[in-house]
Amino acid sequence: MSNLEVEPQEIVCEADSGALSGVEILEPRLVPLGGPRAMPVRRTLPQRGRSLIGAWCFADHYGPDDVAATGGMDVPPHPHTGLQTVSWLFAGEIEHRDSTGAHAIVRPGELNLMTAGRGIQHSEVSMPDTSTLHGVQLWTALPESARNGEPFFERFVPEVFDHEGARVSVFLGSLLGRSSKASAFTPIVGAQFDLPVETRIEIPVETSFEHGLLVDSGTAFLDGALVPVGSIGYRAPGVERIEISAGSEPVRTVLIGGEPFPEAIVMWWNFVGRSHDEIVASRSRWMSEVIDGSDPAGLFGEVTGYDGSALRAPELPLGRLRPRGQPGV
Ligand code: MN
């Protein structure tokens, strides 16, 4: 998925003392995504006050979306640098094509992970027989040691297992003794938890990790705090376990977490870099090599099989993009 905002704004991470204890609620904002009628998504990361949770730097939640009404998803080829895209569906199917040659159908419960490294491009289109689209699109920021590597694509189908009555899939990192085979470049976790009504589970976690619980549906509580549907409940590092509980409705949630990302990043449109000048250079190469066609197989490679033109980058905002996140914070 792409950040398709016409005028993406820079968001500056500010210290939040409220995160030192208890649960902080991160509310989503509605953003129109690509597609015939601009399918809306709920974006919880990044936002003012909190840019990252571990290496997770972007979280879009969408659906259940009636494709007959919204036209579904149609995101033309667009670039990424310095990040991984994590596609995780609850319903529907999306056709993925990227410039490594990967052509995949993203299905519910199956991780599709694209590591952009120094540069990649991809397209995402909902399948013609998909009537309902429902899922999340997450990004992780790659650390300095991995962000200039070759791009690659992976698919991993985690085993669904029971934990205290909940159904669990660990799609990235490790949790509850299960590990994803997908590539991770920082200490991180991503997992889906489905709870029946009136269920309470405890999850031992890494004390060095911060966590966010994205609630997809139902009445969900994180450590006793109600987390509204579409919001993320955030817990700072320093706890040995977290508790998820379901009220009078069954609950579906996605837990993301990791060690606080130790590098300040500059994030704009579909690029994650380290400086304003680097973002400007990435945008410039996308526009000249791909949009203007000076080197179609250059930094971002070529996507084949998509019926349509690649996406133009928006104009950069006035002024310099500032880094967000702080080393060691
Ligand atoms: Mn994308």
Boltz pocket constraint, residues with backbone or C-beta under 6 A from the ligand:
constraints:
  - pocket:
      binder: B
      contacts: [[A, 1], [A, 2], [A, 3], [A, 78], [A, 79], [A, 80], [A, 85], [A, 122], [A, 270]]
      max_distance: 6.0
